Amino acid sequence: MRRRYPGHKSYGLGQLCAAYGIALENHHRALCDARASAARLNLINLKRDEAADQAKAA
């Protein structure tokens, strides 16, 4: 997240979920944290794919 989405004051799970509208109902519970982490990973992958597409176009 720090590399693809720089500029946040905090990169904790709760802060990033709030910033990107990711559901985090029971923070510090394994299943909820895992789902939120997977959603963040999807955001990272989308950003990485966009960067790769832009590099190919250039």
mmCIF file of the N, C-alpha and C atoms, coordinates in Angstrom:
data_MODEL
# 
_entry.id   MODEL 
# 
loop_
_atom_site.group_PDB 
_atom_site.id 
_atom_site.type_symbol 
_atom_site.label_atom_id 
_atom_site.label_alt_id 
_atom_site.label_comp_id 
_atom_site.label_asym_id 
_atom_site.label_entity_id 
_atom_site.label_seq_id 
_atom_site.pdbx_PDB_ins_code 
_atom_site.Cartn_x 
_atom_site.Cartn_y 
_atom_site.Cartn_z 
_atom_site.occupancy 
_atom_site.B_iso_or_equiv 
_atom_site.pdbx_formal_charge 
_atom_site.auth_seq_id 
_atom_site.auth_comp_id 
_atom_site.auth_asym_id 
_atom_site.auth_atom_id 
_atom_site.pdbx_PDB_model_num 
ATOM 1   N N  . MET A 1 1  ? 0.823   -1.182  0.000   1.00 0.00 ? 1  MET A N  1 
ATOM 2   C CA . MET A 1 1  ? 0.000   0.000   0.000   1.00 0.00 ? 1  MET A CA 1 
ATOM 3   C C  . MET A 1 1  ? 0.872   1.251   0.000   1.00 0.00 ? 1  MET A C  1 
ATOM 4   N N  . ARG A 1 2  ? 1.957   1.255   0.719   1.00 0.00 ? 2  ARG A N  1 
ATOM 5   C CA . ARG A 1 2  ? 2.805   2.444   0.768   1.00 0.00 ? 2  ARG A CA 1 
ATOM 6   C C  . ARG A 1 2  ? 3.365   2.793   -0.607  1.00 0.00 ? 2  ARG A C  1 
ATOM 7   N N  . ARG A 1 3  ? 3.708   1.784   -1.385  1.00 0.00 ? 3  ARG A N  1 
ATOM 8   C CA . ARG A 1 3  ? 4.292   2.037   -2.700  1.00 0.00 ? 3  ARG A CA 1 
ATOM 9   C C  . ARG A 1 3  ? 3.231   2.502   -3.702  1.00 0.00 ? 3  ARG A C  1 
ATOM 10  N N  . ARG A 1 4  ? 2.089   1.856   -3.734  1.00 0.00 ? 4  ARG A N  1 
ATOM 11  C CA . ARG A 1 4  ? 1.066   2.159   -4.741  1.00 0.00 ? 4  ARG A CA 1 
ATOM 12  C C  . ARG A 1 4  ? 0.139   3.299   -4.327  1.00 0.00 ? 4  ARG A C  1 
ATOM 13  N N  . TYR A 1 5  ? -0.038  3.497   -3.023  1.00 0.00 ? 5  TYR A N  1 
ATOM 14  C CA . TYR A 1 5  ? -0.929  4.535   -2.516  1.00 0.00 ? 5  TYR A CA 1 
ATOM 15  C C  . TYR A 1 5  ? -0.200  5.369   -1.465  1.00 0.00 ? 5  TYR A C  1 
ATOM 16  N N  . PRO A 1 6  ? 0.783   6.166   -1.885  1.00 0.00 ? 6  PRO A N  1 
ATOM 17  C CA . PRO A 1 6  ? 1.560   6.951   -0.922  1.00 0.00 ? 6  PRO A CA 1 
ATOM 18  C C  . PRO A 1 6  ? 0.765   8.125   -0.359  1.00 0.00 ? 6  PRO A C  1 
ATOM 19  N N  . GLY A 1 7  ? 1.266   8.658   0.744   1.00 0.00 ? 7  GLY A N  1 
ATOM 20  C CA . GLY A 1 7  ? 0.721   9.893   1.278   1.00 0.00 ? 7  GLY A CA 1 
ATOM 21  C C  . GLY A 1 7  ? -0.209  9.749   2.463   1.00 0.00 ? 7  GLY A C  1 
ATOM 22  N N  . HIS A 1 8  ? -0.440  8.541   2.938   1.00 0.00 ? 8  HIS A N  1 
ATOM 23  C CA . HIS A 1 8  ? -1.303  8.374   4.108   1.00 0.00 ? 8  HIS A CA 1 
ATOM 24  C C  . HIS A 1 8  ? -0.501  8.575   5.376   1.00 0.00 ? 8  HIS A C  1 
ATOM 25  N N  . LYS A 1 9  ? -1.145  9.128   6.364   1.00 0.00 ? 9  LYS A N  1 
ATOM 26  C CA . LYS A 1 9  ? -0.481  9.330   7.653   1.00 0.00 ? 9  LYS A CA 1 
ATOM 27  C C  . LYS A 1 9  ? -0.268  7.984   8.344   1.00 0.00 ? 9  LYS A C  1 
ATOM 28  N N  . SER A 1 10 ? -1.248  7.101   8.212   1.00 0.00 ? 10 SER A N  1 
ATOM 29  C CA . SER A 1 10 ? -1.184  5.790   8.829   1.00 0.00 ? 10 SER A CA 1 
ATOM 30  C C  . SER A 1 10 ? -1.538  4.729   7.794   1.00 0.00 ? 10 SER A C  1 
ATOM 31  N N  . TYR A 1 11 ? -0.857  3.617   7.852   1.00 0.00 ? 11 TYR A N  1 
ATOM 32  C CA . TYR A 1 11 ? -1.126  2.508   6.939   1.00 0.00 ? 11 TYR A CA 1 
ATOM 33  C C  . TYR A 1 11 ? -1.676  1.299   7.686   1.00 0.00 ? 11 TYR A C  1 
ATOM 34  N N  . GLY A 1 12 ? -2.305  1.551   8.825   1.00 0.00 ? 12 GLY A N  1 
ATOM 35  C CA . GLY A 1 12 ? -2.951  0.476   9.567   1.00 0.00 ? 12 GLY A CA 1 
ATOM 36  C C  . GLY A 1 12 ? -4.190  -0.004  8.823   1.00 0.00 ? 12 GLY A C  1 
ATOM 37  N N  . LEU A 1 13 ? -4.593  -1.206  9.097   1.00 0.00 ? 13 LEU A N  1 
ATOM 38  C CA . LEU A 1 13 ? -5.727  -1.806  8.412   1.00 0.00 ? 13 LEU A CA 1 
ATOM 39  C C  . LEU A 1 13 ? -6.992  -0.960  8.570   1.00 0.00 ? 13 LEU A C  1 
ATOM 40  N N  . GLY A 1 14 ? -7.282  -0.537  9.764   1.00 0.00 ? 14 GLY A N  1 
ATOM 41  C CA . GLY A 1 14 ? -8.491  0.250   10.012  1.00 0.00 ? 14 GLY A CA 1 
ATOM 42  C C  . GLY A 1 14 ? -8.494  1.575   9.272   1.00 0.00 ? 14 GLY A C  1 
ATOM 43  N N  . GLN A 1 15 ? -7.373  2.273   9.287   1.00 0.00 ? 15 GLN A N  1 
ATOM 44  C CA . GLN A 1 15 ? -7.279  3.571   8.620   1.00 0.00 ? 15 GLN A CA 1 
ATOM 45  C C  . GLN A 1 15 ? -7.438  3.445   7.110   1.00 0.00 ? 15 GLN A C  1 
ATOM 46  N N  . LEU A 1 16 ? -6.780  2.450   6.520   1.00 0.00 ? 16 LEU A N  1 
ATOM 47  C CA . LEU A 1 16 ? -6.869  2.280   5.072   1.00 0.00 ? 16 LEU A CA 1 
ATOM 48  C C  . LEU A 1 16 ? -8.250  1.808   4.645   1.00 0.00 ? 16 LEU A C  1 
ATOM 49  N N  . CYS A 1 17 ? -8.866  0.953   5.425   1.00 0.00 ? 17 CYS A N  1 
ATOM 50  C CA . CYS A 1 17 ? -10.220 0.513   5.092   1.00 0.00 ? 17 CYS A CA 1 
ATOM 51  C C  . CYS A 1 17 ? -11.182 1.701   5.116   1.00 0.00 ? 17 CYS A C  1 
ATOM 52  N N  . ALA A 1 18 ? -11.037 2.565   6.083   1.00 0.00 ? 18 ALA A N  1 
ATOM 53  C CA . ALA A 1 18 ? -11.885 3.756   6.153   1.00 0.00 ? 18 ALA A CA 1 
ATOM 54  C C  . ALA A 1 18 ? -11.623 4.671   4.964   1.00 0.00 ? 18 ALA A C  1 
ATOM 55  N N  . ALA A 1 19 ? -10.371 4.829   4.586   1.00 0.00 ? 19 ALA A N  1 
ATOM 56  C CA . ALA A 1 19 ? -10.011 5.731   3.490   1.00 0.00 ? 19 ALA A CA 1 
ATOM 57  C C  . ALA A 1 19 ? -10.527 5.232   2.141   1.00 0.00 ? 19 ALA A C  1 
ATOM 58  N N  . TYR A 1 20 ? -10.587 3.912   1.944   1.00 0.00 ? 20 TYR A N  1 
ATOM 59  C CA . TYR A 1 20 ? -10.974 3.370   0.642   1.00 0.00 ? 20 TYR A CA 1 
ATOM 60  C C  . TYR A 1 20 ? -12.342 2.696   0.647   1.00 0.00 ? 20 TYR A C  1 
ATOM 61  N N  . GLY A 1 21 ? -13.102 2.875   1.716   1.00 0.00 ? 21 GLY A N  1 
ATOM 62  C CA . GLY A 1 21 ? -14.464 2.359   1.757   1.00 0.00 ? 21 GLY A CA 1 
ATOM 63  C C  . GLY A 1 21 ? -14.556 0.841   1.804   1.00 0.00 ? 21 GLY A C  1 
ATOM 64  N N  . ILE A 1 22 ? -13.594 0.212   2.451   1.00 0.00 ? 22 ILE A N  1 
ATOM 65  C CA . ILE A 1 22 ? -13.595 -1.239  2.589   1.00 0.00 ? 22 ILE A CA 1 
ATOM 66  C C  . ILE A 1 22 ? -14.274 -1.604  3.903   1.00 0.00 ? 22 ILE A C  1 
ATOM 67  N N  . ALA A 1 23 ? -15.206 -2.555  3.836   1.00 0.00 ? 23 ALA A N  1 
ATOM 68  C CA . ALA A 1 23 ? -15.938 -2.971  5.036   1.00 0.00 ? 23 ALA A CA 1 
ATOM 69  C C  . ALA A 1 23 ? -14.986 -3.648  6.026   1.00 0.00 ? 23 ALA A C  1 
ATOM 70  N N  . LEU A 1 24 ? -15.043 -3.219  7.263   1.00 0.00 ? 24 LEU A N  1 
ATOM 71  C CA . LEU A 1 24 ? -14.248 -3.806  8.344   1.00 0.00 ? 24 LEU A CA 1 
ATOM 72  C C  . LEU A 1 24 ? -15.120 -3.791  9.587   1.00 0.00 ? 24 LEU A C  1 
ATOM 73  N N  . GLU A 1 25 ? -15.930 -4.825  9.732   1.00 0.00 ? 25 GLU A N  1 
ATOM 74  C CA . GLU A 1 25 ? -16.937 -4.844  10.796  1.00 0.00 ? 25 GLU A CA 1 
ATOM 75  C C  . GLU A 1 25 ? -16.357 -5.203  12.166  1.00 0.00 ? 25 GLU A C  1 
ATOM 76  N N  . ASN A 1 26 ? -15.584 -6.248  12.236  1.00 0.00 ? 26 ASN A N  1 
ATOM 77  C CA . ASN A 1 26 ? -15.021 -6.706  13.511  1.00 0.00 ? 26 ASN A CA 1 
ATOM 78  C C  . ASN A 1 26 ? -13.503 -6.710  13.434  1.00 0.00 ? 26 ASN A C  1 
ATOM 79  N N  . HIS A 1 27 ? -12.936 -5.515  13.515  1.00 0.00 ? 27 HIS A N  1 
ATOM 80  C CA . HIS A 1 27 ? -11.484 -5.375  13.428  1.00 0.00 ? 27 HIS A CA 1 
ATOM 81  C C  . HIS A 1 27 ? -10.815 -6.257  14.478  1.00 0.00 ? 27 HIS A C  1 
ATOM 82  N N  . HIS A 1 28 ? -9.697  -6.846  14.132  1.00 0.00 ? 28 HIS A N  1 
ATOM 83  C CA . HIS A 1 28 ? -8.914  -7.745  14.960  1.00 0.00 ? 28 HIS A CA 1 
ATOM 84  C C  . HIS A 1 28 ? -9.545  -9.127  15.094  1.00 0.00 ? 28 HIS A C  1 
ATOM 85  N N  . ARG A 1 29 ? -10.523 -9.441  14.268  1.00 0.00 ? 29 ARG A N  1 
ATOM 86  C CA . ARG A 1 29 ? -11.048 -10.799 14.169  1.00 0.00 ? 29 ARG A CA 1 
ATOM 87  C C  . ARG A 1 29 ? -10.489 -11.363 12.869  1.00 0.00 ? 29 ARG A C  1 
ATOM 88  N N  . ALA A 1 30 ? -10.039 -12.587 12.911  1.00 0.00 ? 30 ALA A N  1 
ATOM 89  C CA . ALA A 1 30 ? -9.283  -13.157 11.795  1.00 0.00 ? 30 ALA A CA 1 
ATOM 90  C C  . ALA A 1 30 ? -10.010 -13.079 10.458  1.00 0.00 ? 30 ALA A C  1 
ATOM 91  N N  . LEU A 1 31 ? -11.233 -13.522 10.373  1.00 0.00 ? 31 LEU A N  1 
ATOM 92  C CA . LEU A 1 31 ? -11.926 -13.570 9.092   1.00 0.00 ? 31 LEU A CA 1 
ATOM 93  C C  . LEU A 1 31 ? -12.188 -12.178 8.537   1.00 0.00 ? 31 LEU A C  1 
ATOM 94  N N  . CYS A 1 32 ? -12.603 -11.259 9.375   1.00 0.00 ? 32 CYS A N  1 
ATOM 95  C CA . CYS A 1 32 ? -12.880 -9.892  8.911   1.00 0.00 ? 32 CYS A CA 1 
ATOM 96  C C  . CYS A 1 32 ? -11.592 -9.206  8.456   1.00 0.00 ? 32 CYS A C  1 
ATOM 97  N N  . ASP A 1 33 ? -10.527 -9.366  9.220   1.00 0.00 ? 33 ASP A N  1 
ATOM 98  C CA . ASP A 1 33 ? -9.250  -8.764  8.835   1.00 0.00 ? 33 ASP A CA 1 
ATOM 99  C C  . ASP A 1 33 ? -8.722  -9.378  7.538   1.00 0.00 ? 33 ASP A C  1 
ATOM 100 N N  . ALA A 1 34 ? -8.910  -10.682 7.371   1.00 0.00 ? 34 ALA A N  1 
ATOM 101 C CA . ALA A 1 34 ? -8.459  -11.341 6.143   1.00 0.00 ? 34 ALA A CA 1 
ATOM 102 C C  . ALA A 1 34 ? -9.237  -10.839 4.932   1.00 0.00 ? 34 ALA A C  1 
ATOM 103 N N  . ARG A 1 35 ? -10.537 -10.675 5.072   1.00 0.00 ? 35 ARG A N  1 
ATOM 104 C CA . ARG A 1 35 ? -11.345 -10.157 3.968   1.00 0.00 ? 35 ARG A CA 1 
ATOM 105 C C  . ARG A 1 35 ? -10.933 -8.734  3.608   1.00 0.00 ? 35 ARG A C  1 
ATOM 106 N N  . ALA A 1 36 ? -10.712 -7.913  4.613   1.00 0.00 ? 36 ALA A N  1 
ATOM 107 C CA . ALA A 1 36 ? -10.298 -6.534  4.361   1.00 0.00 ? 36 ALA A CA 1 
ATOM 108 C C  . ALA A 1 36 ? -8.912  -6.505  3.713   1.00 0.00 ? 36 ALA A C  1 
ATOM 109 N N  . SER A 1 37 ? -8.024  -7.373  4.149   1.00 0.00 ? 37 SER A N  1 
ATOM 110 C CA . SER A 1 37 ? -6.687  -7.434  3.554   1.00 0.00 ? 37 SER A CA 1 
ATOM 111 C C  . SER A 1 37 ? -6.756  -7.882  2.102   1.00 0.00 ? 37 SER A C  1 
ATOM 112 N N  . ALA A 1 38 ? -7.645  -8.815  1.799   1.00 0.00 ? 38 ALA A N  1 
ATOM 113 C CA . ALA A 1 38 ? -7.828  -9.265  0.415   1.00 0.00 ? 38 ALA A CA 1 
ATOM 114 C C  . ALA A 1 38 ? -8.352  -8.127  -0.448  1.00 0.00 ? 38 ALA A C  1 
ATOM 115 N N  . ALA A 1 39 ? -9.262  -7.334  0.075   1.00 0.00 ? 39 ALA A N  1 
ATOM 116 C CA . ALA A 1 39 ? -9.784  -6.187  -0.674  1.00 0.00 ? 39 ALA A CA 1 
ATOM 117 C C  . ALA A 1 39 ? -8.673  -5.168  -0.932  1.00 0.00 ? 39 ALA A C  1 
ATOM 118 N N  . ARG A 1 40 ? -7.810  -4.955  0.049   1.00 0.00 ? 40 ARG A N  1 
ATOM 119 C CA . ARG A 1 40 ? -6.674  -4.041  -0.156  1.00 0.00 ? 40 ARG A CA 1 
ATOM 120 C C  . ARG A 1 40 ? -5.717  -4.589  -1.196  1.00 0.00 ? 40 ARG A C  1 
ATOM 121 N N  . LEU A 1 41 ? -5.482  -5.898  -1.177  1.00 0.00 ? 41 LEU A N  1 
ATOM 122 C CA . LEU A 1 41 ? -4.617  -6.515  -2.166  1.00 0.00 ? 41 LEU A CA 1 
ATOM 123 C C  . LEU A 1 41 ? -5.197  -6.343  -3.571  1.00 0.00 ? 41 LEU A C  1 
ATOM 124 N N  . ASN A 1 42 ? -6.500  -6.442  -3.695  1.00 0.00 ? 42 ASN A N  1 
ATOM 125 C CA . ASN A 1 42 ? -7.141  -6.202  -4.992  1.00 0.00 ? 42 ASN A CA 1 
ATOM 126 C C  . ASN A 1 42 ? -6.894  -4.775  -5.469  1.00 0.00 ? 42 ASN A C  1 
ATOM 127 N N  . LEU A 1 43 ? -6.944  -3.808  -4.568  1.00 0.00 ? 43 LEU A N  1 
ATOM 128 C CA . LEU A 1 43 ? -6.651  -2.418  -4.934  1.00 0.00 ? 43 LEU A CA 1 
ATOM 129 C C  . LEU A 1 43 ? -5.213  -2.278  -5.429  1.00 0.00 ? 43 LEU A C  1 
ATOM 130 N N  . ILE A 1 44 ? -4.294  -2.919  -4.734  1.00 0.00 ? 44 ILE A N  1 
ATOM 131 C CA . ILE A 1 44 ? -2.889  -2.861  -5.129  1.00 0.00 ? 44 ILE A CA 1 
ATOM 132 C C  . ILE A 1 44 ? -2.702  -3.471  -6.513  1.00 0.00 ? 44 ILE A C  1 
ATOM 133 N N  . ASN A 1 45 ? -3.333  -4.614  -6.743  1.00 0.00 ? 45 ASN A N  1 
ATOM 134 C CA . ASN A 1 45 ? -3.204  -5.282  -8.042  1.00 0.00 ? 45 ASN A CA 1 
ATOM 135 C C  . ASN A 1 45 ? -3.792  -4.439  -9.164  1.00 0.00 ? 45 ASN A C  1 
ATOM 136 N N  . LEU A 1 46 ? -4.907  -3.786  -8.923  1.00 0.00 ? 46 LEU A N  1 
ATOM 137 C CA . LEU A 1 46 ? -5.492  -2.908  -9.937  1.00 0.00 ? 46 LEU A CA 1 
ATOM 138 C C  . LEU A 1 46 ? -4.543  -1.774  -10.285 1.00 0.00 ? 46 LEU A C  1 
ATOM 139 N N  . LYS A 1 47 ? -3.953  -1.162  -9.280  1.00 0.00 ? 47 LYS A N  1 
ATOM 140 C CA . LYS A 1 47 ? -3.027  -0.056  -9.495  1.00 0.00 ? 47 LYS A CA 1 
ATOM 141 C C  . LYS A 1 47 ? -1.780  -0.535  -10.247 1.00 0.00 ? 47 LYS A C  1 
ATOM 142 N N  . ARG A 1 48 ? -1.285  -1.725  -9.896  1.00 0.00 ? 48 ARG A N  1 
ATOM 143 C CA . ARG A 1 48 ? -0.119  -2.286  -10.570 1.00 0.00 ? 48 ARG A CA 1 
ATOM 144 C C  . ARG A 1 48 ? -0.432  -2.577  -12.037 1.00 0.00 ? 48 ARG A C  1 
ATOM 145 N N  . ASP A 1 49 ? -1.619  -3.130  -12.298 1.00 0.00 ? 49 ASP A N  1 
ATOM 146 C CA . ASP A 1 49 ? -2.020  -3.428  -13.670 1.00 0.00 ? 49 ASP A CA 1 
ATOM 147 C C  . ASP A 1 49 ? -2.178  -2.148  -14.496 1.00 0.00 ? 49 ASP A C  1 
ATOM 148 N N  . GLU A 1 50 ? -2.716  -1.105  -13.896 1.00 0.00 ? 50 GLU A N  1 
ATOM 149 C CA . GLU A 1 50 ? -2.848  0.184   -14.587 1.00 0.00 ? 50 GLU A CA 1 
ATOM 150 C C  . GLU A 1 50 ? -1.472  0.730   -14.949 1.00 0.00 ? 50 GLU A C  1 
ATOM 151 N N  . ALA A 1 51 ? -0.534  0.621   -14.041 1.00 0.00 ? 51 ALA A N  1 
ATOM 152 C CA . ALA A 1 51 ? 0.822   1.113   -14.296 1.00 0.00 ? 51 ALA A CA 1 
ATOM 153 C C  . ALA A 1 51 ? 1.477   0.317   -15.421 1.00 0.00 ? 51 ALA A C  1 
ATOM 154 N N  . ALA A 1 52 ? 1.252   -0.980  -15.441 1.00 0.00 ? 52 ALA A N  1 
ATOM 155 C CA . ALA A 1 52 ? 1.826   -1.818  -16.499 1.00 0.00 ? 52 ALA A CA 1 
ATOM 156 C C  . ALA A 1 52 ? 1.210   -1.475  -17.848 1.00 0.00 ? 52 ALA A C  1 
ATOM 157 N N  . ASP A 1 53 ? -0.096  -1.233  -17.876 1.00 0.00 ? 53 ASP A N  1 
ATOM 158 C CA . ASP A 1 53 ? -0.765  -0.861  -19.113 1.00 0.00 ? 53 ASP A CA 1 
ATOM 159 C C  . ASP A 1 53 ? -0.252  0.480   -19.646 1.00 0.00 ? 53 ASP A C  1 
ATOM 160 N N  . GLN A 1 54 ? -0.016  1.428   -18.734 1.00 0.00 ? 54 GLN A N  1 
ATOM 161 C CA . GLN A 1 54 ? 0.498   2.726   -19.139 1.00 0.00 ? 54 GLN A CA 1 
ATOM 162 C C  . GLN A 1 54 ? 1.921   2.611   -19.674 1.00 0.00 ? 54 GLN A C  1 
ATOM 163 N N  . ALA A 1 55 ? 2.713   1.722   -19.067 1.00 0.00 ? 55 ALA A N  1 
ATOM 164 C CA . ALA A 1 55 ? 4.081   1.530   -19.537 1.00 0.00 ? 55 ALA A CA 1 
ATOM 165 C C  . ALA A 1 55 ? 4.101   0.898   -20.927 1.00 0.00 ? 55 ALA A C  1 
ATOM 166 N N  . LYS A 1 56 ? 3.185   -0.005  -21.202 1.00 0.00 ? 56 LYS A N  1 
ATOM 167 C CA . LYS A 1 56 ? 3.102   -0.621  -22.523 1.00 0.00 ? 56 LYS A CA 1 
ATOM 168 C C  . LYS A 1 56 ? 2.689   0.391   -23.582 1.00 0.00 ? 56 LYS A C  1 
ATOM 169 N N  . ALA A 1 57 ? 1.789   1.305   -23.204 1.00 0.00 ? 57 ALA A N  1 
ATOM 170 C CA . ALA A 1 57 ? 1.281   2.302   -24.149 1.00 0.00 ? 57 ALA A CA 1 
ATOM 171 C C  . ALA A 1 57 ? 2.344   3.351   -24.490 1.00 0.00 ? 57 ALA A C  1 
ATOM 172 N N  . ALA A 1 58 ? 3.276   3.558   -23.593 1.00 0.00 ? 58 ALA A N  1 
ATOM 173 C CA . ALA A 1 58 ? 4.303   4.595   -23.792 1.00 0.00 ? 58 ALA A CA 1 
ATOM 174 C C  . ALA A 1 58 ? 5.409   4.156   -24.680 1.00 0.00 ? 58 ALA A C  1 
# 
